[in-house]
């Protein structure tokens, strides 16, 4: 097919995940074509919150200042029961020393998409709108011929294809990959409401009730909030009027008008596999779950970042095709854990069983205020923030590492590089690099970098207790630590890992 467009990666879907993938690939110098069946970026707000780990990724690709300029910052979570508010949980206090982004950042999906689209255009790349994927075939040379229904792009010949095309993914359906899980029986509502009264401003509000719950995010403007919750009864009976009535009666919350109101069903599903030969799934095409915890869009953006770095290593010849299996090995457990956690939380919140209702009536009402007051005093309270902010995610760097560790996760290896206050600027290059901390033998480590062709950076002051004062670390382009060593062993340890990722 001589008229086919040639590229390294075809990205199907220009939502946040697909756009982040295309942006990271552009940053890493990988050829990419991105298509979407829509005629333009999303206008609805949809997903809303950016977690600290996602902000760190935005920092890597040079967009964090724009995000900070546009986002509403929520520094507190205010729990409560019905009309009663409990003590606010201050996120910045929990996050001390963990990340340069110790808040929740409210920036709706449509504005995330616009930032990424504009960034791609500045980089000389653009989205092919109104193009849907029709078919995929693997050619004799192992590449993909992908046929679209668009007027400008007919056939794309690509080395890889990534389905980032949402919960009803055409890519996933073409591959006949099961989407395993279930759908919650209740109907939920979402409203972008103005002139909200009855909620603390500039905070995430989480209210429980015996039969209802309310999750509210500040959106700026004149007391604007995103309101999410459940209204009991048949789906057809859930209207904005019934939601308003429940909010006023149960939570003493009222609002003026809404810019958007919709109802939906919550799905908890994970694709049976994230890779099928040269084709990958990411974002909602790979996993969907409830909005509790505000993790969904973030998980998709992090999928994209992880996969882009691996594809770039393979395209550049630094890693073998087998290294791409690590994407599924790393990201699918994250999705499964997230889905199981949010499923359990939703079951607790929405179950009609007498035991669950009793727990909501008594335990949440009386125990939650005590818990909220104790959280800032708990020794391990930073860990609570790390789970919420997705900065505690762990990957096994290899099956050999998992076996050797006997399932015990390390403090540094397999996790994103601990923030030292001065070591994240180096990650903006999105390259493999070597870090030395404290009084490390600089001469020996420079020799390691020269032999392996890696950039070496030194940080004499150790501020993060997870970093050893004489530690040497091999850091991946995505900011995760692949190997920890001492200067005298670093060359052999680092070279061994680099050989592993380049093995067939």
C-alpha positions in Angstrom: 0.0 0.0 0.0 2.2 2.9 -1.3 -0.4 5.5 -0.2 -0.3 4.5 3.4 1.0 7.0 6.0 4.1 5.6 7.8 4.6 6.1 11.5 6.0 4.4 14.6 2.8 4.6 16.6 -0.8 5.1 15.8 -2.8 6.3 18.8 -6.5 5.8 18.6 -8.4 8.2 20.8 -7.6 11.9 21.6 -8.9 12.0 25.1 -6.5 12.8 28.0 -4.7 9.4 27.7 -4.2 9.5 24.0 -3.1 13.1 24.0 -0.7 12.5 26.9 0.7 9.5 25.0 1.2 11.5 21.8 2.8 14.4 23.8 5.3 12.1 25.6 6.1 10.4 22.3 6.7 13.8 20.7 9.0 14.8 23.6 10.9 11.5 23.2 11.3 12.0 19.4 9.0 9.1 18.3 6.9 9.4 15.2 3.2 9.3 16.0 -0.2 9.8 14.4 -3.2 10.3 16.6 -6.8 10.0 15.4 -10.2 10.4 17.0 -13.8 10.0 15.8 -14.9 13.2 17.4 -14.7 16.5 15.4 -12.9 18.4 18.2 -11.7 18.1 21.8 -14.2 17.3 24.5 -16.3 20.3 25.8 -17.8 18.6 28.8 -15.9 18.8 32.1 -16.0 15.0 32.8 -13.0 14.0 34.9 -11.8 16.7 37.2 -8.9 16.2 39.6 -5.1 15.8 39.0 -3.1 14.0 41.6 0.5 14.7 42.7 2.0 11.9 40.6 0.3 13.3 37.4 1.5 16.8 38.2 5.1 15.4 38.4 4.5 14.0 34.8 3.2 17.4 33.7 6.4 18.8 35.1 8.5 16.3 33.1 6.9 17.4 29.8 7.1 21.1 30.5 3.4 21.9 31.1 3.1 22.1 34.9 3.2 25.9 35.1 0.3 26.1 32.7 -1.6 23.5 34.8 -0.9 25.5 38.0 -2.1 28.7 36.3 -5.4 27.2 35.4 -6.2 24.8 38.2 -8.2 25.3 41.3 -6.1 24.1 44.3 -7.8 22.0 47.0 -5.7 21.7 50.1 -8.2 20.0 52.3 -10.6 17.1 52.4 -13.7 17.7 54.5 -15.5 14.5 55.5 -18.9 14.5 57.1 -22.1 12.7 57.8 -25.3 14.1 56.3 -25.5 17.7 57.5 -22.6 17.4 59.9 -19.0 18.3 59.0 -16.0 16.6 60.5 -12.6 18.0 61.0 -10.8 18.9 57.8 -7.8 16.8 56.7 -5.0 19.0 55.5 -3.3 17.4 52.5 -0.2 19.6 52.6 0.5 18.5 56.1 0.2 14.9 55.1 2.4 15.4 52.1 5.4 17.0 53.8 8.6 16.0 52.0 6.8 13.7 49.6 6.3 15.8 46.4 6.5 19.3 45.1 2.8 19.1 44.5 1.1 18.5 47.9 -2.5 19.3 47.0 -5.3 18.2 44.8 -5.5 20.1 41.5 -8.9 20.6 40.0 -8.7 21.0 36.3 -11.5 19.5 34.2 -10.8 17.0 31.5 -11.7 19.4 28.6 -9.0 21.9 29.8 -6.5 19.1 30.2 -7.2 18.1 26.6 -6.9 21.6 25.3 -3.5 22.1 27.0 -2.2 18.9 25.4 -3.7 19.6 22.0 -2.1 23.1 22.0 1.2 21.7 23.1 1.2 19.1 20.3 0.4 21.9 17.8 3.4 23.9 19.0 5.5 20.8 18.5 4.3 20.6 14.9 1.9 17.7 15.4 -1.8 17.6 15.3 -4.8 15.4 15.9 -6.6 13.9 12.9 -10.2 14.5 14.0 -13.2 12.8 12.5 -11.2 9.6 11.8 -12.3 6.3 13.3 -10.4 3.1 13.2 -12.2 0.5 11.0 -9.7 -2.5 10.9 -6.2 -3.6 11.7 -4.1 -6.3 10.0 -0.6 -7.4 10.7 1.6 -7.4 7.5 4.2 -9.9 6.5 7.0 -7.7 8.0 5.2 -7.5 11.4 3.8 -4.0 11.0 0.2 -2.9 11.2 -2.0 -1.7 8.4 -4.8 0.3 10.1 -7.7 1.5 8.0 -9.7 4.6 9.1 -12.9 6.1 7.8 -11.6 9.6 7.6 -11.3 11.7 4.4 -7.6 12.7 5.0 -6.1 9.6 6.4 -7.1 6.3 4.8 -4.5 3.8 5.8 -1.8 4.1 8.5 1.1 1.7 8.5 2.5 1.6 12.0 4.9 -0.4 14.1 2.6 -0.1 17.1 -1.0 0.8 17.8 -2.4 2.0 21.1 -6.1 2.0 21.9 -6.9 5.0 24.1 -10.4 5.2 22.8 -12.5 4.9 26.0 -14.7 2.3 27.7 -16.3 1.3 24.4 -12.9 0.9 22.7 -13.0 -0.1 19.1 -9.4 -1.4 19.4 -10.3 -3.7 22.3 -13.3 -5.0 20.4 -11.3 -5.6 17.2 -8.9 -7.7 19.3 -11.8 -9.5 21.1 -10.2 -8.8 24.5 -12.7 -9.4 27.4 -13.5 -6.4 29.6 -13.9 -8.2 32.9 -15.8 -6.9 35.8 -19.3 -5.7 36.7 -21.7 -2.7 36.7 -23.1 -1.1 39.9 -26.8 -1.5 40.1 -27.5 2.0 41.2 -27.8 5.2 39.1 -25.5 8.1 39.9 -25.7 11.7 39.0 -23.1 14.4 38.2 -23.8 18.1 38.2 -21.6 21.1 37.5 -23.4 23.5 39.8 -23.2 27.2 40.4 -23.9 29.2 43.6 -23.5 26.2 45.9 -24.4 26.8 49.5 -23.8 24.4 52.5 -20.2 23.3 51.6 -16.8 24.7 52.6 -15.1 26.3 49.7 -11.7 25.3 48.3 -12.0 21.8 49.7 -13.0 18.4 48.6 -16.2 17.5 50.4 -17.1 13.9 51.1 -20.4 13.4 52.9 -22.0 10.1 53.8 -25.5 9.2 54.7 -27.5 6.1 55.6 -28.8 5.8 52.0 -27.0 8.5 50.1 -23.5 10.1 49.7 -22.1 13.3 48.2 -18.7 14.0 46.7 -18.1 17.6 45.8 -15.1 19.3 44.1 -14.5 23.1 44.0 -14.4 24.4 40.4 -13.7 28.1 41.0 -16.1 30.8 39.9 -19.0 31.9 42.1 -19.1 29.0 44.6 -19.1 26.5 41.7 -18.8 22.8 42.5 -18.9 19.4 40.8 -21.5 17.4 42.7 -21.6 13.6 42.5 -23.9 11.2 44.3 -26.5 8.5 44.2 -30.3 8.8 44.2 -32.3 5.7 45.2 -35.0 4.4 43.0 -35.4 3.3 39.3 -33.0 4.8 36.8 -35.8 6.6 35.0 -36.8 8.4 38.2 -33.3 10.0 38.6 -33.7 13.6 37.5 -32.0 16.9 38.4 -35.1 17.7 40.5 -34.8 14.5 42.5 -31.0 15.1 43.0 -31.7 18.7 44.2 -34.3 17.4 46.6 -32.0 14.8 48.1 -29.1 17.3 48.5 -31.3 19.8 50.3 -33.1 17.2 52.5 -30.1 15.0 53.5 -27.1 17.2 53.3 -28.5 20.8 53.5 -26.8 21.6 50.3 -28.4 23.9 47.7 -27.3 25.4 44.4 -28.5 27.9 41.8 -28.2 26.6 38.2 -26.2 23.8 36.6 -24.0 24.0 33.5 -24.2 20.3 33.1 -26.3 17.5 34.7 -26.1 13.8 33.7 -26.8 10.4 35.1 -24.6 7.3 34.7 -23.9 3.8 35.8 -20.6 3.0 37.5 -18.6 0.2 35.9 -15.7 -1.7 37.5 -13.9 -3.4 34.7 -10.3 -4.3 33.6 -9.2 -5.6 30.2 -8.0 -9.2 30.3 -4.7 -8.1 28.8 -3.2 -4.7 28.0 -1.0 -6.0 25.2 -1.8 -8.1 22.1 1.3 -8.3 19.9 2.0 -4.8 18.5 -1.3 -3.4 20.0 -1.8 -1.9 23.5 -4.7 -0.6 25.6 -4.5 2.4 27.9 -6.8 4.5 30.0 -10.5 3.8 29.9 -10.0 1.3 27.1 -8.1 -0.8 29.6 -9.9 -0.1 32.9 -12.9 1.8 34.2 -14.0 2.4 37.8 -15.9 4.7 40.1 -15.0 8.4 40.7 -14.3 7.8 44.4 -10.7 8.9 45.0 -10.5 10.9 41.8 -8.1 8.3 40.3 -9.5 7.6 36.8 -8.1 10.2 34.5 -4.8 10.2 36.5 -4.4 6.4 36.0 -4.9 6.8 32.2 -2.4 9.7 32.0 0.1 7.6 33.9 -0.5 4.6 31.6 0.4 6.8 28.7 3.5 8.1 30.3 4.7 4.6 31.2 4.0 3.2 27.8 5.5 6.1 25.8 8.8 5.7 27.6 9.0 2.0 26.9 8.1 2.4 23.2 10.7 5.1 22.8 13.4 2.8 24.2 12.4 0.1 21.8 12.2 2.4 18.8 15.6 3.8 19.6 17.1 0.3 20.0 17.8 0.6 23.7 15.4 -2.2 24.5 14.0 -5.3 22.8 10.4 -5.8 21.9 10.0 -8.1 24.9 10.6 -5.1 27.1 7.1 -3.9 26.1 5.6 -6.8 28.1 6.7 -4.8 31.2 3.9 -2.3 30.4 1.2 -4.8 31.2 3.2 -6.3 34.0 3.5 -2.9 35.6 0.2 -1.1 34.8 -2.4 -3.9 34.9 -1.8 -4.7 38.6 -2.3 -0.9 39.3 -5.6 -1.0 37.5 -6.8 -4.2 39.2 -5.9 -2.8 42.6 -7.7 0.4 41.9 -10.8 -1.3 40.6 -11.0 -3.7 43.5 -10.5 -0.8 46.0 -13.1 1.5 44.5 -15.5 -1.4 44.0 -15.2 -2.2 47.7 -15.7 1.4 48.6 -18.8 1.8 46.4 -20.2 -1.4 47.8 -19.8 0.0 51.3 -21.4 3.3 50.3 -24.3 2.0 48.2 -25.2 -1.4 49.6 -28.8 -1.9 50.7 -27.9 -4.7 53.1 -28.9 -4.1 56.7 -25.3 -4.6 57.9 -24.0 -2.0 55.5 -26.7 0.5 56.3 -26.0 0.0 60.1 -22.3 0.7 59.4 -23.1 3.9 57.6 -25.6 4.9 60.3 -23.4 4.3 63.3 -19.7 3.7 62.4 -19.4 6.5 59.9 -21.3 8.9 62.1 -19.4 8.3 65.3 -16.0 6.8 64.4 -15.2 9.0 61.3 -14.9 12.2 63.3 -12.3 10.5 65.6 -10.5 9.2 62.6 -10.4 12.5 60.9 -8.9 14.2 63.9 -6.3 11.4 64.4 -5.0 11.2 60.8 -2.6 14.2 61.0 -1.1 12.7 64.2 -0.6 9.2 62.9 3.1 8.3 62.3 2.4 6.8 58.9 0.1 9.6 57.8 2.3 10.5 54.8 1.5 7.0 53.5 -2.2 8.0 53.4 -1.3 10.9 51.1 1.0 8.7 49.0 -1.9 6.2 48.3 -4.3 9.0 47.4 -1.8 10.9 45.3 -0.6 7.7 43.5 3.0 8.5 44.5 3.3 5.2 46.3 2.8 3.0 43.2 5.3 0.1 43.0 6.5 -1.9 40.0 8.5 -5.0 40.0 11.5 -4.2 37.7 11.7 -7.8 36.6 10.4 -11.3 37.5 13.9 -12.1 38.8 13.6 -9.1 41.2 10.2 -10.3 42.4 11.6 -13.8 43.1 14.7 -12.5 44.9 12.6 -10.1 47.0 10.1 -12.9 47.9 7.3 -10.4 47.5 8.7 -7.7 49.8 8.6 -4.4 48.1 11.6 -2.1 48.5 11.5 1.5 49.7 13.1 2.9 46.5 13.6 0.3 43.7 10.4 0.0 41.7 9.0 3.3 42.9 9.2 6.7 41.5 12.3 8.5 42.5 11.9 9.9 46.1 11.7 13.7 46.0 14.8 15.3 47.5 13.9 18.9 46.9 16.4 19.3 44.1 16.4 16.1 42.0 13.3 16.4 39.9 14.5 19.0 37.4 16.9 16.4 36.0 13.9 14.1 35.1 12.7 16.7 32.5 15.1 15.2 30.0 13.1 11.9 30.1 16.3 9.9 29.7 18.0 7.0 31.6 20.3 8.6 34.2 22.5 7.8 37.2 22.0 9.6 40.5 24.5 9.7 43.4 23.6 11.0 46.8 25.4 12.3 49.8 29.1 11.4 50.1 29.1 9.0 47.2 32.4 8.3 45.3 32.0 10.8 42.5 35.0 9.6 40.5 33.9 6.0 40.5 30.3 7.0 39.5 31.5 9.2 36.7 33.4 6.2 35.3 30.2 4.2 35.5 28.3 6.9 33.5 31.1 7.1 30.9 31.2 3.3 30.4 27.4 3.0 30.1 26.8 6.2 28.2 24.5 7.7 30.9 24.2 11.1 32.4 25.4 11.2 36.0 24.1 13.7 38.6 25.1 14.3 42.2 23.0 15.5 45.1 25.3 16.1 48.1 22.5 16.9 50.6 20.2 14.0 51.4 16.8 15.4 52.5 14.6 12.3 51.9 15.1 9.5 54.4 14.4 6.8 51.8 17.6 7.8 49.9 20.9 6.4 51.2 23.6 8.9 52.0 26.0 7.0 49.8 23.4 5.6 47.4 23.7 5.2 43.6 20.5 4.8 41.6 19.7 3.9 38.0 16.7 6.0 37.1 14.4 5.3 34.1 13.0 7.9 31.7 9.6 7.8 33.5 11.3 8.7 36.8 11.1 5.2 38.4 14.2 3.8 40.1 15.3 0.6 38.3 18.4 -0.3 40.4 20.0 0.7 43.8 23.7 0.1 44.3 27.0 1.3 45.8 29.6 3.1 43.7 31.9 0.1 43.6 29.2 -2.2 42.3 27.2 0.2 40.2 28.7 -0.5 36.8 27.9 -4.3 37.0 24.5 -3.8 38.6 23.3 -1.1 36.2 24.8 -2.9 33.1 23.0 -6.1 34.1 19.6 -4.3 34.2 20.2 -2.6 30.9 21.2 -6.0 29.3 17.9 -7.5 30.7 15.7 -4.9 29.0 17.6 -5.4 25.7 17.2 -9.2 25.8 14.8 -10.8 23.4 
